[in-house]
Amino acid sequence: MDDVIDSGETLKFTKNYMISAGAKEVMTAALCFKPRSVFVPDFYGFETKSWVIFPHENREFIECSYKMWSSKGIENEEIRKRFLKIGLPVKQIEYFMTKAAK
């Protein structure tokens, strides 16, 4: 079980390990599956080529992206626009950008 299968290497390794440890059958599942993966799970919720950001990851995404973009000289207003364009909540953008700027 995984949230996102990107390269597929982790789940492929895990399944092979469990089989080598004696499991007679191993079924795999993921919420998101990326078509470039070297491993296709038995079950998955949806397929996407896009970068997946789960709601619980907004803080980390905003803070890390803010630091990266601001270090490249991108102005705060442009950074806000980028976050808004991908649909992040305004209150979270303001709060986490302020924290990241400290």
Biopython code that builds the backbone (N, CA, C, O; Angstrom):
import numpy as np
from Bio.PDB.StructureBuilder import StructureBuilder

atoms = [
    (1, "MET", "N", (0.845, -1.169, 0.000)),
    (1, "MET", "CA", (0.000, 0.000, 0.000)),
    (1, "MET", "C", (0.891, 1.233, 0.000)),
    (1, "MET", "O", (1.850, 1.327, 0.767)),
    (2, "ASP", "N", (0.557, 2.175, -0.875)),
    (2, "ASP", "CA", (1.301, 3.426, -0.948)),
    (2, "ASP", "C", (0.332, 4.525, -1.355)),
    (2, "ASP", "O", (-0.737, 4.251, -1.901)),
    (3, "ASP", "N", (0.705, 5.760, -1.090)),
    (3, "ASP", "CA", (-0.173, 6.851, -1.501)),
    (3, "ASP", "C", (0.009, 7.166, -2.978)),
    (3, "ASP", "O", (-0.969, 7.274, -3.718)),
    (4, "VAL", "N", (1.272, 7.315, -3.414)),
    (4, "VAL", "CA", (1.562, 7.612, -4.819)),
    (4, "VAL", "C", (2.637, 6.656, -5.316)),
    (4, "VAL", "O", (3.685, 6.518, -4.685)),
    (5, "ILE", "N", (2.386, 6.002, -6.430)),
    (5, "ILE", "CA", (3.424, 5.199, -7.071)),
    (5, "ILE", "C", (3.985, 6.057, -8.188)),
    (5, "ILE", "O", (3.343, 6.270, -9.216)),
    (6, "ASP", "N", (5.205, 6.547, -7.961)),
    (6, "ASP", "CA", (5.850, 7.436, -8.923)),
    (6, "ASP", "C", (6.776, 6.620, -9.817)),
    (6, "ASP", "O", (6.429, 6.316, -10.958)),
    (7, "SER", "N", (7.945, 6.268, -9.309)),
    (7, "SER", "CA", (8.854, 5.431, -10.108)),
    (7, "SER", "C", (8.434, 3.964, -10.036)),
    (7, "SER", "O", (8.648, 3.197, -10.975)),
    (8, "GLY", "N", (7.833, 3.589, -8.904)),
    (8, "GLY", "CA", (7.404, 2.209, -8.712)),
    (8, "GLY", "C", (8.450, 1.321, -8.074)),
    (8, "GLY", "O", (8.161, 0.177, -7.723)),
    (9, "GLU", "N", (9.654, 1.826, -7.920)),
    (9, "GLU", "CA", (10.750, 1.006, -7.399)),
    (9, "GLU", "C", (10.499, 0.521, -5.970)),
    (9, "GLU", "O", (10.803, -0.628, -5.649)),
    (10, "THR", "N", (9.954, 1.373, -5.118)),
    (10, "THR", "CA", (9.733, 0.993, -3.716)),
    (10, "THR", "C", (8.738, -0.151, -3.597)),
    (10, "THR", "O", (9.007, -1.136, -2.909)),
    (11, "LEU", "N", (7.607, -0.035, -4.250)),
    (11, "LEU", "CA", (6.589, -1.089, -4.153)),
    (11, "LEU", "C", (7.047, -2.368, -4.849)),
    (11, "LEU", "O", (6.735, -3.467, -4.390)),
    (12, "LYS", "N", (7.774, -2.235, -5.939)),
    (12, "LYS", "CA", (8.328, -3.403, -6.636)),
    (12, "LYS", "C", (9.280, -4.157, -5.700)),
    (12, "LYS", "O", (9.204, -5.380, -5.581)),
    (13, "PHE", "N", (10.177, -3.417, -5.040)),
    (13, "PHE", "CA", (11.122, -4.019, -4.100)),
    (13, "PHE", "C", (10.376, -4.697, -2.953)),
    (13, "PHE", "O", (10.682, -5.831, -2.584)),
    (14, "THR", "N", (9.398, -3.991, -2.396)),
    (14, "THR", "CA", (8.649, -4.509, -1.251)),
    (14, "THR", "C", (7.903, -5.793, -1.601)),
    (14, "THR", "O", (7.921, -6.752, -0.830)),
    (15, "LYS", "N", (7.255, -5.814, -2.746)),
    (15, "LYS", "CA", (6.525, -7.016, -3.157)),
    (15, "LYS", "C", (7.496, -8.187, -3.334)),
    (15, "LYS", "O", (7.234, -9.288, -2.850)),
    (16, "ASN", "N", (8.604, -7.954, -4.018)),
    (16, "ASN", "CA", (9.594, -9.023, -4.220)),
    (16, "ASN", "C", (10.169, -9.514, -2.895)),
    (16, "ASN", "O", (10.400, -10.710, -2.721)),
    (17, "TYR", "N", (10.398, -8.592, -1.964)),
    (17, "TYR", "CA", (10.929, -8.962, -0.653)),
    (17, "TYR", "C", (9.941, -9.854, 0.098)),
    (17, "TYR", "O", (10.326, -10.868, 0.680)),
    (18, "MET", "N", (8.678, -9.471, 0.080)),
    (18, "MET", "CA", (7.668, -10.251, 0.799)),
    (18, "MET", "C", (7.510, -11.646, 0.200)),
    (18, "MET", "O", (7.315, -12.617, 0.931)),
    (19, "ILE", "N", (7.592, -11.749, -1.112)),
    (19, "ILE", "CA", (7.518, -13.063, -1.765)),
    (19, "ILE", "C", (8.733, -13.902, -1.392)),
    (19, "ILE", "O", (8.608, -15.094, -1.113)),
    (20, "SER", "N", (9.919, -13.274, -1.388)),
    (20, "SER", "CA", (11.135, -14.017, -1.023)),
    (20, "SER", "C", (11.121, -14.429, 0.448)),
    (20, "SER", "O", (11.801, -15.380, 0.834)),
    (21, "ALA", "N", (10.348, -13.713, 1.267)),
    (21, "ALA", "CA", (10.240, -14.050, 2.690)),
    (21, "ALA", "C", (9.178, -15.120, 2.950)),
    (21, "ALA", "O", (8.961, -15.519, 4.094)),
    (22, "GLY", "N", (8.515, -15.583, 1.881)),
    (22, "GLY", "CA", (7.588, -16.691, 2.038)),
    (22, "GLY", "C", (6.119, -16.394, 1.812)),
    (22, "GLY", "O", (5.287, -17.296, 1.913)),
    (23, "ALA", "N", (5.787, -15.163, 1.512)),
    (23, "ALA", "CA", (4.374, -14.857, 1.251)),
    (23, "ALA", "C", (3.925, -15.592, -0.005)),
    (23, "ALA", "O", (4.615, -15.565, -1.024)),
    (24, "LYS", "N", (2.785, -16.239, 0.064)),
    (24, "LYS", "CA", (2.285, -16.975, -1.095)),
    (24, "LYS", "C", (1.688, -16.037, -2.128)),
    (24, "LYS", "O", (1.736, -16.306, -3.328)),
    (25, "GLU", "N", (1.124, -14.933, -1.651)),
    (25, "GLU", "CA", (0.531, -13.965, -2.564)),
    (25, "GLU", "C", (0.657, -12.575, -1.947)),
    (25, "GLU", "O", (0.468, -12.399, -0.743)),
    (26, "VAL", "N", (0.974, -11.605, -2.772)),
    (26, "VAL", "CA", (1.073, -10.217, -2.320)),
    (26, "VAL", "C", (0.279, -9.353, -3.288)),
    (26, "VAL", "O", (0.553, -9.336, -4.488)),
    (27, "MET", "N", (-0.693, -8.646, -2.765)),
    (27, "MET", "CA", (-1.487, -7.717, -3.574)),
    (27, "MET", "C", (-1.031, -6.301, -3.231)),
    (27, "MET", "O", (-0.734, -5.998, -2.075)),
    (28, "THR", "N", (-0.978, -5.451, -4.231)),
    (28, "THR", "CA", (-0.512, -4.083, -4.017)),
    (28, "THR", "C", (-1.614, -3.087, -4.352)),
    (28, "THR", "O", (-2.485, -3.352, -5.181)),
    (29, "ALA", "N", (-1.555, -1.936, -3.689)),
    (29, "ALA", "CA", (-2.563, -0.901, -3.911)),
    (29, "ALA", "C", (-1.951, 0.475, -3.687)),
    (29, "ALA", "O", (-1.007, 0.639, -2.914)),
    (30, "ALA", "N", (-2.509, 1.452, -4.378)),
    (30, "ALA", "CA", (-2.085, 2.839, -4.207)),
    (30, "ALA", "C", (-3.253, 3.753, -4.534)),
    (30, "ALA", "O", (-4.140, 3.399, -5.310)),
    (31, "LEU", "N", (-3.239, 4.916, -3.940)),
    (31, "LEU", "CA", (-4.258, 5.897, -4.277)),
    (31, "LEU", "C", (-3.996, 6.453, -5.678)),
    (31, "LEU", "O", (-4.905, 6.511, -6.506)),
    (32, "CYS", "N", (-2.753, 6.860, -5.940)),
    (32, "CYS", "CA", (-2.382, 7.459, -7.231)),
    (32, "CYS", "C", (-1.313, 6.616, -7.909)),
    (32, "CYS", "O", (-0.392, 6.122, -7.259)),
    (33, "PHE", "N", (-1.441, 6.460, -9.188)),
    (33, "PHE", "CA", (-0.487, 5.694, -9.993)),
    (33, "PHE", "C", (-0.024, 6.568, -11.150)),
    (33, "PHE", "O", (-0.840, 7.155, -11.860)),
    (34, "LYS", "N", (1.295, 6.652, -11.335)),
    (34, "LYS", "CA", (1.840, 7.421, -12.454)),
    (34, "LYS", "C", (2.213, 6.460, -13.583)),
    (34, "LYS", "O", (2.875, 5.451, -13.340)),
    (35, "PRO", "N", (1.797, 6.763, -14.809)),
    (35, "PRO", "CA", (1.991, 5.842, -15.931)),
    (35, "PRO", "C", (3.452, 5.549, -16.267)),
    (35, "PRO", "O", (3.733, 4.546, -16.923)),
    (36, "ARG", "N", (4.380, 6.386, -15.840)),
    (36, "ARG", "CA", (5.808, 6.138, -16.120)),
    (36, "ARG", "C", (6.424, 5.112, -15.170)),
    (36, "ARG", "O", (7.584, 4.733, -15.331)),
    (37, "SER", "N", (5.656, 4.667, -14.187)),
    (37, "SER", "CA", (6.133, 3.733, -13.183)),
    (37, "SER", "C", (6.580, 2.414, -13.811)),
    (37, "SER", "O", (6.011, 1.958, -14.803)),
    (38, "VAL", "N", (7.609, 1.814, -13.215)),
    (38, "VAL", "CA", (8.076, 0.499, -13.668)),
    (38, "VAL", "C", (7.236, -0.620, -13.053)),
    (38, "VAL", "O", (7.416, -1.795, -13.374)),
    (39, "PHE", "N", (6.328, -0.243, -12.175)),
    (39, "PHE", "CA", (5.509, -1.218, -11.458)),
    (39, "PHE", "C", (4.052, -0.771, -11.494)),
    (39, "PHE", "O", (3.743, 0.381, -11.189)),
    (40, "VAL", "N", (3.172, -1.671, -11.860)),
    (40, "VAL", "CA", (1.735, -1.368, -11.878)),
    (40, "VAL", "C", (1.087, -2.102, -10.703)),
    (40, "VAL", "O", (1.172, -3.328, -10.619)),
    (41, "PRO", "N", (0.438, -1.363, -9.790)),
    (41, "PRO", "CA", (-0.192, -2.021, -8.641)),
    (41, "PRO", "C", (-1.430, -2.810, -9.064)),
    (41, "PRO", "O", (-2.003, -2.575, -10.128)),
    (42, "ASP", "N", (-1.819, -3.726, -8.227)),
    (42, "ASP", "CA", (-3.026, -4.507, -8.501)),
    (42, "ASP", "C", (-4.277, -3.627, -8.459)),
    (42, "ASP", "O", (-5.224, -3.837, -9.216)),
    (43, "PHE", "N", (-4.263, -2.650, -7.571)),
    (43, "PHE", "CA", (-5.400, -1.735, -7.416)),
    (43, "PHE", "C", (-4.874, -0.314, -7.266)),
    (43, "PHE", "O", (-3.865, -0.089, -6.597)),
    (44, "TYR", "N", (-5.557, 0.646, -7.889)),
    (44, "TYR", "CA", (-5.217, 2.053, -7.655)),
    (44, "TYR", "C", (-6.457, 2.911, -7.877)),
    (44, "TYR", "O", (-7.362, 2.552, -8.630)),
    (45, "GLY", "N", (-6.468, 4.059, -7.195)),
    (45, "GLY", "CA", (-7.624, 4.942, -7.272)),
    (45, "GLY", "C", (-7.718, 5.694, -8.580)),
    (45, "GLY", "O", (-8.777, 5.736, -9.205)),
    (46, "PHE", "N", (-6.596, 6.296, -9.000)),
    (46, "PHE", "CA", (-6.591, 7.025, -10.267)),
    (46, "PHE", "C", (-5.172, 7.127, -10.804)),
    (46, "PHE", "O", (-4.192, 6.977, -10.076)),
    (47, "GLU", "N", (-5.099, 7.383, -12.086)),
    (47, "GLU", "CA", (-3.823, 7.537, -12.781)),
    (47, "GLU", "C", (-3.622, 9.019, -13.090)),
    (47, "GLU", "O", (-4.561, 9.711, -13.485)),
    (48, "THR", "N", (-2.393, 9.498, -12.908)),
    (48, "THR", "CA", (-2.100, 10.899, -13.199)),
    (48, "THR", "C", (-0.640, 11.081, -13.578)),
    (48, "THR", "O", (0.235, 10.365, -13.090)),
    (49, "LYS", "N", (-0.388, 12.036, -14.446)),
    (49, "LYS", "CA", (0.978, 12.431, -14.774)),
    (49, "LYS", "C", (1.393, 13.637, -13.938)),
    (49, "LYS", "O", (2.566, 14.010, -13.917)),
    (50, "SER", "N", (0.441, 14.238, -13.258)),
    (50, "SER", "CA", (0.669, 15.472, -12.498)),
    (50, "SER", "C", (1.370, 15.212, -11.175)),
    (50, "SER", "O", (1.363, 14.102, -10.645)),
    (51, "TRP", "N", (1.979, 16.281, -10.658)),
    (51, "TRP", "CA", (2.559, 16.254, -9.330)),
    (51, "TRP", "C", (1.403, 16.258, -8.346)),
    (51, "TRP", "O", (0.504, 17.092, -8.452)),
    (52, "VAL", "N", (1.414, 15.349, -7.399)),
    (52, "VAL", "CA", (0.318, 15.207, -6.448)),
    (52, "VAL", "C", (0.696, 15.866, -5.124)),
    (52, "VAL", "O", (1.741, 15.571, -4.544)),
    (53, "ILE", "N", (-0.175, 16.765, -4.656)),
    (53, "ILE", "CA", (-0.002, 17.392, -3.347)),
    (53, "ILE", "C", (-1.257, 17.083, -2.540)),
    (53, "ILE", "O", (-2.359, 17.483, -2.916)),
    (54, "PHE", "N", (-1.088, 16.378, -1.443)),
    (54, "PHE", "CA", (-2.214, 16.070, -0.575)),
    (54, "PHE", "C", (-2.454, 17.235, 0.380)),
    (54, "PHE", "O", (-1.521, 17.979, 0.682)),
    (55, "PRO", "N", (-3.683, 17.410, 0.860)),
    (55, "PRO", "CA", (-3.991, 18.546, 1.739)),
    (55, "PRO", "C", (-3.068, 18.662, 2.950)),
    (55, "PRO", "O", (-2.748, 19.771, 3.375)),
    (56, "HIS", "N", (-2.641, 17.542, 3.504)),
    (56, "HIS", "CA", (-1.770, 17.597, 4.675)),
    (56, "HIS", "C", (-0.342, 18.020, 4.325)),
    (56, "HIS", "O", (0.481, 18.201, 5.222)),
    (57, "GLU", "N", (-0.039, 18.179, 3.046)),
    (57, "GLU", "CA", (1.305, 18.579, 2.617)),
    (57, "GLU", "C", (1.402, 20.057, 2.233)),
    (57, "GLU", "O", (2.467, 20.507, 1.812)),
    (58, "ASN", "N", (0.321, 20.814, 2.369)),
    (58, "ASN", "CA", (0.339, 22.208, 1.942)),
    (58, "ASN", "C", (1.407, 23.030, 2.652)),
    (58, "ASN", "O", (2.102, 23.821, 2.014)),
    (59, "ARG", "N", (1.545, 22.854, 3.962)),
    (59, "ARG", "CA", (2.546, 23.628, 4.703)),
    (59, "ARG", "C", (3.939, 23.422, 4.126)),
    (59, "ARG", "O", (4.629, 24.385, 3.791)),
    (60, "GLU", "N", (4.345, 22.178, 4.015)),
    (60, "GLU", "CA", (5.685, 21.877, 3.516)),
    (60, "GLU", "C", (5.867, 22.386, 2.087)),
    (60, "GLU", "O", (6.907, 22.956, 1.756)),
    (61, "PHE", "N", (4.868, 22.181, 1.251)),
    (61, "PHE", "CA", (4.962, 22.617, -0.136)),
    (61, "PHE", "C", (5.098, 24.135, -0.230)),
    (61, "PHE", "O", (5.957, 24.640, -0.954)),
    (62, "ILE", "N", (4.251, 24.863, 0.503)),
    (62, "ILE", "CA", (4.296, 26.322, 0.447)),
    (62, "ILE", "C", (5.622, 26.842, 0.989)),
    (62, "ILE", "O", (6.260, 27.682, 0.354)),
    (63, "GLU", "N", (6.044, 26.359, 2.145)),
    (63, "GLU", "CA", (7.282, 26.851, 2.746)),
    (63, "GLU", "C", (8.498, 26.545, 1.878)),
    (63, "GLU", "O", (9.331, 27.425, 1.660)),
    (64, "CYS", "N", (8.615, 25.331, 1.385)),
    (64, "CYS", "CA", (9.771, 24.955, 0.555)),
    (64, "CYS", "C", (9.776, 25.702, -0.772)),
    (64, "CYS", "O", (10.815, 26.194, -1.212)),
    (65, "SER", "N", (8.618, 25.784, -1.401)),
    (65, "SER", "CA", (8.536, 26.489, -2.687)),
    (65, "SER", "C", (8.812, 27.971, -2.506)),
    (65, "SER", "O", (9.503, 28.583, -3.320)),
    (66, "TYR", "N", (8.270, 28.552, -1.434)),
    (66, "TYR", "CA", (8.502, 29.971, -1.162)),
    (66, "TYR", "C", (9.999, 30.246, -1.009)),
    (66, "TYR", "O", (10.527, 31.176, -1.618)),
    (67, "LYS", "N", (10.671, 29.447, -0.204)),
    (67, "LYS", "CA", (12.114, 29.648, 0.017)),
    (67, "LYS", "C", (12.895, 29.507, -1.282)),
    (67, "LYS", "O", (13.802, 30.295, -1.549)),
    (68, "MET", "N", (12.553, 28.514, -2.086)),
    (68, "MET", "CA", (13.253, 28.298, -3.350)),
    (68, "MET", "C", (13.031, 29.472, -4.296)),
    (68, "MET", "O", (13.987, 30.009, -4.856)),
    (69, "TRP", "N", (11.770, 29.873, -4.477)),
    (69, "TRP", "CA", (11.467, 30.950, -5.419)),
    (69, "TRP", "C", (12.010, 32.289, -4.949)),
    (69, "TRP", "O", (12.530, 33.063, -5.753)),
    (70, "SER", "N", (11.896, 32.569, -3.654)),
    (70, "SER", "CA", (12.390, 33.863, -3.169)),
    (70, "SER", "C", (13.912, 33.926, -3.255)),
    (70, "SER", "O", (14.472, 35.003, -3.461)),
    (71, "SER", "N", (14.588, 32.790, -3.099)),
    (71, "SER", "CA", (16.051, 32.784, -3.238)),
    (71, "SER", "C", (16.487, 33.046, -4.679)),
    (71, "SER", "O", (17.630, 33.423, -4.935)),
    (72, "LYS", "N", (15.562, 32.841, -5.614)),
    (72, "LYS", "CA", (15.838, 33.122, -7.028)),
    (72, "LYS", "C", (15.409, 34.539, -7.413)),
    (72, "LYS", "O", (15.460, 34.913, -8.584)),
    (73, "GLY", "N", (14.986, 35.323, -6.418)),
    (73, "GLY", "CA", (14.620, 36.706, -6.664)),
    (73, "GLY", "C", (13.187, 36.933, -7.111)),
    (73, "GLY", "O", (12.847, 38.026, -7.565)),
    (74, "ILE", "N", (12.352, 35.929, -6.991)),
    (74, "ILE", "CA", (10.948, 36.085, -7.390)),
    (74, "ILE", "C", (10.210, 36.830, -6.278)),
    (74, "ILE", "O", (10.303, 36.473, -5.104)),
    (75, "GLU", "N", (9.486, 37.858, -6.668)),
    (75, "GLU", "CA", (8.769, 38.703, -5.710)),
    (75, "GLU", "C", (7.611, 37.946, -5.052)),
    (75, "GLU", "O", (7.044, 37.017, -5.628)),
    (76, "ASN", "N", (7.276, 38.373, -3.828)),
    (76, "ASN", "CA", (6.201, 37.720, -3.072)),
    (76, "ASN", "C", (4.877, 37.684, -3.823)),
    (76, "ASN", "O", (4.163, 36.682, -3.774)),
    (77, "GLU", "N", (4.542, 38.767, -4.518)),
    (77, "GLU", "CA", (3.259, 38.801, -5.228)),
    (77, "GLU", "C", (3.210, 37.736, -6.329)),
    (77, "GLU", "O", (2.175, 37.101, -6.534)),
    (78, "GLU", "N", (4.316, 37.545, -7.028)),
    (78, "GLU", "CA", (4.376, 36.507, -8.062)),
    (78, "GLU", "C", (4.273, 35.118, -7.434)),
    (78, "GLU", "O", (3.621, 34.230, -7.983)),
    (79, "ILE", "N", (4.913, 34.936, -6.294)),
    (79, "ILE", "CA", (4.840, 33.652, -5.594)),
    (79, "ILE", "C", (3.398, 33.375, -5.176)),
    (79, "ILE", "O", (2.907, 32.260, -5.355)),
    (80, "ARG", "N", (2.711, 34.384, -4.617)),
    (80, "ARG", "CA", (1.303, 34.232, -4.241)),
    (80, "ARG", "C", (0.460, 33.820, -5.446)),
    (80, "ARG", "O", (-0.389, 32.934, -5.347)),
    (81, "LYS", "N", (0.703, 34.471, -6.581)),
    (81, "LYS", "CA", (-0.053, 34.154, -7.799)),
    (81, "LYS", "C", (0.152, 32.699, -8.212)),
    (81, "LYS", "O", (-0.788, 32.026, -8.635)),
    (82, "ARG", "N", (1.375, 32.226, -8.087)),
    (82, "ARG", "CA", (1.663, 30.828, -8.441)),
    (82, "ARG", "C", (0.883, 29.866, -7.550)),
    (82, "ARG", "O", (0.296, 28.898, -8.033)),
    (83, "PHE", "N", (0.881, 30.138, -6.250)),
    (83, "PHE", "CA", (0.137, 29.282, -5.324)),
    (83, "PHE", "C", (-1.365, 29.334, -5.598)),
    (83, "PHE", "O", (-2.044, 28.308, -5.566)),
    (84, "LEU", "N", (-1.875, 30.528, -5.865)),
    (84, "LEU", "CA", (-3.305, 30.673, -6.167)),
    (84, "LEU", "C", (-3.678, 29.942, -7.450)),
    (84, "LEU", "O", (-4.747, 29.339, -7.543)),
    (85, "LYS", "N", (-2.793, 30.000, -8.431)),
    (85, "LYS", "CA", (-3.063, 29.365, -9.727)),
    (85, "LYS", "C", (-3.276, 27.858, -9.595)),
    (85, "LYS", "O", (-4.077, 27.273, -10.325)),
    (86, "ILE", "N", (-2.563, 27.239, -8.668)),
    (86, "ILE", "CA", (-2.731, 25.790, -8.496)),
    (86, "ILE", "C", (-3.821, 25.443, -7.482)),
    (86, "ILE", "O", (-4.054, 24.272, -7.185)),
    (87, "GLY", "N", (-4.488, 26.476, -6.954)),
    (87, "GLY", "CA", (-5.660, 26.231, -6.126)),
    (87, "GLY", "C", (-5.442, 26.108, -4.631)),
    (87, "GLY", "O", (-6.301, 25.578, -3.927)),
    (88, "LEU", "N", (-4.309, 26.586, -4.131)),
    (88, "LEU", "CA", (-4.096, 26.520, -2.688)),
    (88, "LEU", "C", (-4.944, 27.570, -1.976)),
    (88, "LEU", "O", (-5.171, 28.647, -2.528)),
    (89, "PRO", "N", (-5.418, 27.281, -0.760)),
    (89, "PRO", "CA", (-6.251, 28.224, -0.014)),
    (89, "PRO", "C", (-5.484, 29.501, 0.362)),
    (89, "PRO", "O", (-4.338, 29.439, 0.807)),
    (90, "VAL", "N", (-6.130, 30.647, 0.178)),
    (90, "VAL", "CA", (-5.501, 31.950, 0.427)),
    (90, "VAL", "C", (-4.956, 32.054, 1.848)),
    (90, "VAL", "O", (-3.830, 32.510, 2.043)),
    (91, "LYS", "N", (-5.740, 31.638, 2.840)),
    (91, "LYS", "CA", (-5.296, 31.750, 4.236)),
    (91, "LYS", "C", (-4.035, 30.929, 4.487)),
    (91, "LYS", "O", (-3.142, 31.366, 5.213)),
    (92, "GLN", "N", (-3.961, 29.747, 3.891)),
    (92, "GLN", "CA", (-2.762, 28.923, 4.064)),
    (92, "GLN", "C", (-1.566, 29.557, 3.366)),
    (92, "GLN", "O", (-0.454, 29.540, 3.895)),
    (93, "ILE", "N", (-1.788, 30.114, 2.188)),
    (93, "ILE", "CA", (-0.699, 30.773, 1.462)),
    (93, "ILE", "C", (-0.115, 31.884, 2.322)),
    (93, "ILE", "O", (1.098, 31.939, 2.527)),
    (94, "GLU", "N", (-0.961, 32.761, 2.819)),
    (94, "GLU", "CA", (-0.501, 33.899, 3.622)),
    (94, "GLU", "C", (0.209, 33.431, 4.889)),
    (94, "GLU", "O", (1.294, 33.913, 5.215)),
    (95, "TYR", "N", (-0.400, 32.503, 5.591)),
    (95, "TYR", "CA", (0.161, 32.035, 6.856)),
    (95, "TYR", "C", (1.526, 31.368, 6.661)),
    (95, "TYR", "O", (2.487, 31.709, 7.351)),
    (96, "PHE", "N", (1.611, 30.427, 5.733)),
    (96, "PHE", "CA", (2.852, 29.674, 5.577)),
    (96, "PHE", "C", (3.946, 30.471, 4.869)),
    (96, "PHE", "O", (5.130, 30.242, 5.114)),
    (97, "MET", "N", (3.567, 31.399, 4.000)),
    (97, "MET", "CA", (4.584, 32.276, 3.404)),
    (97, "MET", "C", (5.205, 33.163, 4.483)),
    (97, "MET", "O", (6.417, 33.380, 4.493)),
    (98, "THR", "N", (4.375, 33.672, 5.385)),
    (98, "THR", "CA", (4.875, 34.509, 6.485)),
    (98, "THR", "C", (5.829, 33.716, 7.365)),
    (98, "THR", "O", (6.887, 34.217, 7.747)),
    (99, "LYS", "N", (5.461, 32.481, 7.689)),
    (99, "LYS", "CA", (6.343, 31.631, 8.505)),
    (99, "LYS", "C", (7.659, 31.346, 7.788)),
    (99, "LYS", "O", (8.723, 31.357, 8.406)),
    (100, "ALA", "N", (7.583, 31.092, 6.492)),
    (100, "ALA", "CA", (8.783, 30.748, 5.728)),
    (100, "ALA", "C", (9.718, 31.942, 5.576)),
    (100, "ALA", "O", (10.929, 31.770, 5.440)),
    (101, "ALA", "N", (9.166, 33.142, 5.598)),
    (101, "ALA", "CA", (9.974, 34.350, 5.411)),
    (101, "ALA", "C", (10.818, 34.679, 6.638)),
    (101, "ALA", "O", (11.760, 35.466, 6.543)),
    (102, "LYS", "N", (10.499, 34.095, 7.774)),
    (102, "LYS", "CA", (11.232, 34.393, 9.024)),
    (102, "LYS", "C", (12.557, 33.693, 9.066)),
    (102, "LYS", "O", (13.297, 33.833, 10.039)),
]
sb = StructureBuilder()
sb.init_structure("model")
sb.init_model(0)
sb.init_chain("A")
sb.init_seg("    ")
for serial, (resi, resn, name, xyz) in enumerate(atoms, 1):
    if name == "N":
        sb.init_residue(resn, " ", resi, " ")
    sb.init_atom(name, np.array(xyz, "f"), 0.0, 1.0, " ", f" {name:<3s}", serial, name[0])
structure = sb.get_structure()
